[in-house]
Amino acid sequence: MAIKNGHGDAAKYLIESEHFEEYRDENNATLLHWAAKYGQASVVEKLASKGINLNDKDAEGRTPLDYALDGNDEDTINLLLKGGKHISRQDTVNIQTLHFSARTGDISMIKQLHEKGSSLEARDGKGQTVIFHAVKGKQYATMKWLLENNANIHAVDKQGFTALHIAAQECDLAATKILVEKGANVNALSSERLTPLLCIVNSQGIDVLEYLQDKGADIDAVDND
């Protein structure tokens, strides 16, 4: 696929010449989802100019902005946020802005949205709340602010992962310490019975593994396999 391979000009040509709006993959994702995922801002802009629905959802309920947040390309994320005029539900825009702000450490924006009624427990298409995005962005000050303002440290996403699972998966000792010191459960089980300890998949996570063990993580925990 031209979008996946970074061929933006070719993708824009295809948009002009084919029934692009009819394309959906096996997960019901559109071309816009793919362009957002791979940081193809110019393709996103072209699709938006053609009137494609910026808030279309895939089979899991995820929007193009959710995909862009996964890809972490700020130009694409900002373009989709600025395209909010195409999105009918303002609460959706606010939730996505809240998550982006957590990932980039914009505490001021989080405060503004929270003061206007946006919940710190608002979930994205993966079921992840604001604290998850702060962890993914390695925004430690934001994590602390969220937890000091009663963000649920025990929130779980659609896979049953907590923010601590994500921190361990990322081999992020600083984030792990913040969460554990604030009361995160070191033996929390995901839907597949994975503990944070079992999410550590490479040698870079040795310090996280040792820290979790020191804090009472069960080394004998086993998953469903």
C-alpha positions as CSV (number, residue, x, y, z in Angstrom):
1,M,0.0,0.0,0.0
2,A,1.3,3.4,-1.0
3,I,0.4,5.0,2.3
4,K,2.1,2.3,4.4
5,N,5.2,2.6,2.3
6,G,5.4,6.3,2.7
7,H,4.6,7.2,-0.9
8,G,2.4,10.2,-0.2
9,D,2.3,11.5,-3.8
10,A,1.3,8.1,-5.1
11,A,-1.4,7.9,-2.5
12,K,-2.8,11.3,-3.4
13,Y,-2.9,10.3,-7.0
14,L,-4.9,7.2,-6.1
15,I,-7.3,9.4,-4.1
16,E,-8.0,11.5,-7.2
17,S,-8.5,8.5,-9.5
18,E,-10.2,5.8,-7.5
19,H,-13.2,5.3,-5.2
20,F,-11.1,5.9,-2.1
21,E,-14.1,6.4,0.2
22,E,-15.2,2.8,-0.4
23,Y,-11.9,1.3,0.8
24,R,-11.9,-0.5,4.1
25,D,-9.5,-3.1,5.4
26,E,-10.4,-6.3,7.3
27,N,-10.7,-4.2,10.5
28,N,-13.1,-1.7,8.9
29,A,-10.4,1.0,8.9
30,T,-10.4,3.6,6.1
31,L,-7.6,5.1,4.1
32,L,-7.7,8.0,6.6
33,H,-7.0,5.6,9.5
34,W,-3.9,4.3,7.6
35,A,-2.7,7.7,6.6
36,A,-3.0,8.8,10.2
37,K,-1.2,5.8,11.6
38,Y,1.8,6.2,9.3
39,G,2.1,10.0,9.8
40,Q,1.1,10.9,6.2
41,A,-0.1,14.4,7.0
42,S,-0.3,15.5,3.4
43,V,-2.5,12.5,2.6
44,V,-4.7,13.2,5.6
45,E,-5.1,16.8,4.4
46,K,-6.0,15.6,0.9
47,L,-8.6,13.2,2.3
48,A,-10.1,15.8,4.5
49,S,-10.4,18.2,1.6
50,K,-12.4,15.4,-0.2
51,G,-14.9,15.4,2.6
52,I,-14.0,12.1,4.2
53,N,-15.4,11.5,7.7
54,L,-12.7,12.4,10.2
55,N,-14.5,10.7,13.0
56,D,-15.1,7.4,11.2
57,K,-14.6,4.3,13.4
58,D,-13.0,1.0,12.7
59,A,-14.4,-2.3,14.0
60,E,-13.0,-1.6,17.5
61,G,-14.5,1.9,17.6
62,R,-11.2,3.7,17.0
63,T,-11.0,6.9,15.0
64,P,-8.2,8.2,12.7
65,L,-7.0,10.4,15.6
66,D,-6.6,7.3,17.8
67,Y,-4.4,5.8,15.0
68,A,-2.4,9.1,14.8
69,L,-1.8,9.0,18.5
70,D,-0.4,5.5,18.1
71,G,1.9,6.7,15.4
72,N,2.9,9.7,17.4
73,D,3.3,12.1,14.4
74,E,2.5,15.6,15.8
75,D,1.8,17.1,12.4
76,T,-0.8,14.5,11.6
77,I,-2.3,14.7,15.1
78,N,-2.5,18.5,15.0
79,L,-4.1,18.4,11.5
80,L,-6.8,16.0,12.7
81,L,-7.4,18.1,15.9
82,K,-7.7,21.3,13.8
83,G,-10.2,19.5,11.6
84,G,-12.6,19.3,14.5
85,K,-15.1,21.4,12.5
86,H,-15.7,18.2,10.5
87,I,-16.5,16.2,13.7
88,S,-20.0,16.4,14.9
89,R,-19.5,15.6,18.6
90,Q,-17.5,18.2,20.6
91,D,-17.1,15.7,23.5
92,T,-15.2,13.4,21.1
93,V,-12.8,16.2,20.1
94,N,-12.3,17.1,23.8
95,I,-11.4,13.5,24.7
96,Q,-8.9,13.2,21.9
97,T,-7.4,16.5,22.7
98,L,-7.1,15.5,26.4
99,H,-5.3,12.3,25.4
100,F,-2.9,14.1,23.1
101,S,-2.2,16.7,25.8
102,A,-1.3,13.9,28.2
103,R,1.0,12.3,25.7
104,T,2.8,15.6,25.0
105,G,2.8,16.9,28.6
106,D,0.5,19.8,28.1
107,I,-0.7,20.1,31.7
108,S,-2.2,23.5,31.1
109,M,-4.5,22.1,28.4
110,I,-5.5,19.2,30.5
111,K,-6.4,21.5,33.4
112,Q,-8.5,23.7,31.0
113,L,-10.4,20.7,29.6
114,H,-10.9,19.1,33.1
115,E,-12.2,22.4,34.5
116,K,-14.7,22.5,31.6
117,G,-16.0,19.0,32.5
118,S,-13.8,16.6,30.6
119,S,-13.3,13.4,32.6
120,L,-9.8,12.2,33.4
121,E,-11.3,8.7,32.9
122,A,-12.4,9.4,29.3
123,R,-11.4,6.4,27.2
124,D,-10.0,6.0,23.6
125,G,-10.8,3.2,21.2
126,K,-8.5,0.9,23.1
127,G,-10.3,1.7,26.4
128,Q,-7.3,3.6,27.7
129,T,-7.7,6.6,29.9
130,V,-5.6,9.8,30.2
131,I,-3.1,8.2,32.6
132,F,-2.2,5.6,29.9
133,H,-1.3,8.3,27.4
134,A,0.9,10.2,29.9
135,V,2.7,6.9,30.5
136,K,3.2,6.3,26.8
137,G,4.5,9.8,26.3
138,K,6.9,9.4,29.3
139,Q,5.4,12.6,30.8
140,Y,6.2,12.1,34.4
141,A,5.1,15.5,35.7
142,T,1.8,14.9,33.9
143,M,1.4,11.5,35.5
144,K,2.0,13.0,38.9
145,W,-0.5,15.8,38.3
146,L,-3.2,13.3,37.1
147,L,-2.7,11.0,40.1
148,E,-2.8,14.0,42.5
149,N,-6.1,14.9,40.9
150,N,-7.6,11.5,41.4
151,A,-7.1,9.8,38.0
152,N,-7.8,6.2,38.5
153,I,-4.5,4.4,38.8
154,H,-6.3,1.0,38.6
155,A,-8.2,1.7,35.4
156,V,-7.9,-1.1,32.8
157,D,-8.2,-1.0,29.0
158,K,-9.9,-3.5,26.7
159,Q,-7.1,-6.0,27.2
160,G,-7.3,-5.7,31.0
161,F,-4.0,-3.8,31.1
162,T,-3.3,-1.1,33.7
163,A,-1.0,1.8,33.3
164,L,1.6,-0.2,35.2
165,H,1.4,-2.9,32.6
166,I,2.2,-0.3,29.9
167,A,5.1,1.2,31.9
168,A,6.6,-2.3,32.4
169,Q,6.1,-3.1,28.8
170,E,7.9,0.1,27.9
171,C,10.7,-0.8,30.3
172,D,10.2,2.7,31.9
173,L,11.5,2.6,35.4
174,A,10.6,6.2,36.2
175,A,7.0,5.7,35.2
176,T,6.9,2.3,37.1
177,K,8.1,3.9,40.3
178,I,5.6,6.8,40.1
179,L,2.7,4.3,39.7
180,V,3.9,1.9,42.3
181,E,4.5,4.7,44.9
182,K,1.0,5.9,44.2
183,G,-0.5,2.5,44.9
184,A,-0.6,0.6,41.6
185,N,-1.1,-3.1,42.0
186,V,2.2,-4.9,41.1
187,N,0.3,-8.2,40.6
188,A,-2.7,-6.9,38.6
189,L,-3.8,-9.5,36.0
190,S,-4.8,-8.6,32.5
191,S,-7.5,-10.4,30.6
192,E,-4.9,-13.0,29.5
193,R,-3.6,-13.2,33.1
194,L,-0.4,-11.2,32.5
195,T,1.1,-9.3,35.4
196,P,3.2,-6.2,34.8
197,L,6.2,-8.4,35.4
198,L,5.3,-10.7,32.5
199,C,5.0,-7.7,30.2
200,I,8.8,-7.1,30.4
201,V,10.0,-8.7,27.1
202,N,13.7,-7.8,26.8
203,S,16.9,-7.3,28.8
204,Q,16.4,-3.5,28.8
205,G,13.7,-4.1,31.5
206,I,16.0,-5.7,34.0
207,D,15.9,-2.7,36.3
208,V,12.1,-2.6,36.1
209,L,11.9,-6.3,36.8
210,E,14.1,-6.1,39.8
211,Y,12.2,-3.1,41.1
212,L,8.8,-4.8,40.8
213,Q,10.2,-7.9,42.5
214,D,11.4,-5.8,45.3
215,K,7.9,-4.3,45.6
216,G,6.3,-7.7,45.9
217,A,5.6,-8.7,42.3
218,D,5.0,-12.5,42.0
219,I,7.8,-14.0,39.9
220,D,5.8,-17.3,39.8
221,A,2.8,-15.8,38.1
222,V,1.9,-17.6,34.9
223,D,-0.2,-16.6,31.9
224,N,-2.9,-18.7,30.2
225,D,-0.4,-20.5,28.0
